[in-house]
Amino acid sequence: MRCTQCGQVGLEQGFVSDSGSGARGYGRWFGGLLERGVLGVAKTRGLPQWQIDAFRCPNCAHLELFAGRRD
């Protein structure tokens, strides 16, 4: 994979961690507009969810994020 910022080949694969209450241990992307509940927490029930896959450029540290797998 090639970095879209500097063109370096060979991005390092990693992940975006989510350690909040009820977290699954990795970041997720939700389809739809952000709606907040009474306490300001994002409403996610019923929205499509995708695991975020992250790749870091070893040359410029740019991150490339992909919603790669449906959760």
C-alpha positions in Angstrom: 0.0 0.0 0.0 1.2 3.5 -0.9 1.0 6.6 1.4 -1.3 9.2 -0.2 0.7 12.0 1.4 4.3 11.3 0.5 4.1 8.2 -1.8 6.1 5.9 0.5 5.4 2.2 -0.1 4.9 -0.2 2.9 2.5 1.2 5.4 2.5 -0.3 8.9 -0.9 -1.9 9.8 -2.4 -1.1 13.2 -5.7 -0.2 14.8 -7.5 2.7 16.5 -8.3 1.7 20.1 -11.5 2.5 21.9 -11.4 2.0 25.6 -14.6 3.7 26.6 -17.5 2.2 28.6 -18.8 -0.9 26.8 -16.0 -0.7 24.2 -14.9 -3.7 22.1 -11.3 -2.6 22.1 -11.1 -1.1 18.6 -12.5 2.0 16.9 -15.7 1.7 14.9 -17.2 3.8 12.1 -21.0 4.4 12.2 -23.1 5.3 9.2 -25.5 8.2 9.4 -25.5 11.6 11.1 -24.4 12.1 14.7 -27.3 12.3 17.1 -26.8 12.8 20.8 -29.0 11.5 23.7 -30.0 13.3 26.8 -26.5 13.0 28.4 -24.7 13.9 25.3 -23.7 10.4 24.3 -23.9 9.4 20.6 -26.9 7.4 19.6 -25.6 4.3 17.7 -28.4 1.7 18.1 -29.5 0.4 14.7 -26.8 2.2 12.7 -24.4 0.2 10.5 -21.0 -0.3 12.1 -17.7 -1.0 10.6 -14.3 -1.8 12.2 -11.7 0.8 11.5 -8.4 -0.5 10.1 -5.5 1.9 10.3 -2.2 2.1 8.4 0.7 4.4 9.3 3.4 5.7 7.0 6.9 5.0 8.4 8.2 8.0 6.4 5.8 10.9 7.3 3.6 9.3 10.0 0.4 10.0 8.0 -2.5 7.7 8.9 -4.8 6.1 6.4 -8.1 4.8 7.9 -10.4 2.3 6.3 -13.8 1.0 7.4 -12.8 -2.5 6.3 -15.0 -5.0 8.1 -18.7 -4.9 9.1 -19.1 -5.2 12.8 
